[in-house]
């Protein structure tokens, strides 16, 4: 209905982002650049079949499994402020 469309279009919590993808070392890398209320946040995501694959891909980095506990999904970001998202990213970095 028109009322629902208006609610969606005027939702100030909407997650706005551009997604780019590229192939790197036979893996797909997804890069989300957020705008709007999450402007300045960039998240790169690479999915691996096994932790060993991740360690081979990034041998100089401490590789951790963060899904689904990362709390950085579009749904999580919808309910989070930019500050909350940065806080969560810092928490994930400390796990490294």
C-alpha positions as CSV (number, residue, x, y, z in Angstrom):
1,X,0.0,0.0,0.0
2,X,1.0,3.6,-0.3
3,X,1.2,4.0,3.5
4,X,3.8,1.2,3.7
5,X,5.8,2.6,0.8
6,X,5.9,6.0,2.5
7,X,7.1,4.4,5.8
8,X,9.9,2.6,3.9
9,X,10.9,5.7,2.0
10,X,10.9,7.9,5.1
11,X,12.7,5.4,7.4
12,X,15.6,7.3,8.9
13,X,17.2,4.1,10.1
14,X,17.5,2.6,6.6
15,X,20.9,1.1,5.9
16,X,22.4,2.8,2.8
17,X,25.4,1.3,1.1
18,X,27.2,0.6,-2.1
19,X,28.5,-2.9,-2.7
20,X,31.5,-3.6,-4.8
21,X,33.0,-7.0,-5.5
22,X,36.3,-8.2,-7.0
23,X,38.1,-11.4,-7.4
24,X,41.4,-11.8,-5.5
25,X,43.4,-15.0,-5.3
26,X,40.4,-17.1,-6.5
27,X,38.1,-15.7,-3.8
28,X,35.4,-13.1,-4.0
29,X,35.9,-10.0,-1.9
30,X,32.9,-7.9,-1.1
31,X,33.3,-4.3,-0.1
32,X,30.4,-2.4,1.4
33,X,30.8,1.4,1.6
34,X,28.1,2.9,3.8
35,X,26.6,6.3,3.4
36,X,23.8,8.1,5.2
37,X,23.9,7.7,9.0
38,X,26.7,5.1,8.7
39,X,28.8,7.3,6.4
40,X,32.5,6.5,6.6
41,X,32.2,2.8,7.5
42,X,33.7,0.4,5.0
43,X,33.5,-3.3,5.6
44,X,35.3,-5.9,3.5
45,X,34.1,-9.5,3.5
46,X,35.7,-12.6,2.2
47,X,34.0,-16.0,2.7
48,X,36.2,-19.1,3.0
49,X,35.3,-22.8,3.1
50,X,37.7,-23.5,5.9
51,X,39.9,-21.6,8.4
52,X,43.0,-23.0,6.6
53,X,41.9,-21.2,3.4
54,X,41.7,-17.9,5.3
55,X,45.1,-18.4,6.8
56,X,46.7,-19.1,3.4
57,X,44.9,-16.0,1.9
58,X,46.1,-13.7,4.7
59,X,49.1,-15.4,6.3
60,X,50.4,-12.3,8.1
61,X,47.1,-11.5,9.9
62,X,45.4,-13.2,12.8
63,X,42.4,-14.7,11.2
64,X,39.2,-15.1,13.3
65,X,35.8,-16.5,12.5
66,X,33.3,-13.7,13.2
67,X,30.1,-15.0,11.7
68,X,27.4,-14.9,13.0
69,X,28.5,-13.3,16.2
70,X,30.0,-10.2,14.4
71,X,26.7,-8.3,14.8
72,X,27.5,-6.3,11.6
73,X,24.7,-7.6,9.4
74,X,22.3,-5.2,7.7
75,X,19.7,-6.0,10.3
76,X,22.2,-5.3,13.1
77,X,23.3,-2.1,11.5
78,X,19.7,-1.0,11.1
79,X,19.2,-0.9,14.8
80,X,22.7,0.5,15.6
81,X,24.2,3.9,15.5
82,X,27.5,4.6,13.7
83,X,29.2,4.8,17.1
84,X,27.8,1.4,18.1
85,X,29.1,-0.1,14.8
86,X,32.6,1.4,15.3
87,X,32.6,0.1,18.9
88,X,31.8,-3.4,17.6
89,X,34.5,-3.3,15.0
90,X,37.1,-2.3,17.7
91,X,35.8,-5.2,19.9
92,X,36.4,-7.6,16.9
93,X,39.9,-6.3,16.4
94,X,40.8,-7.0,20.0
95,X,39.8,-10.6,19.6
96,X,42.7,-10.9,17.1
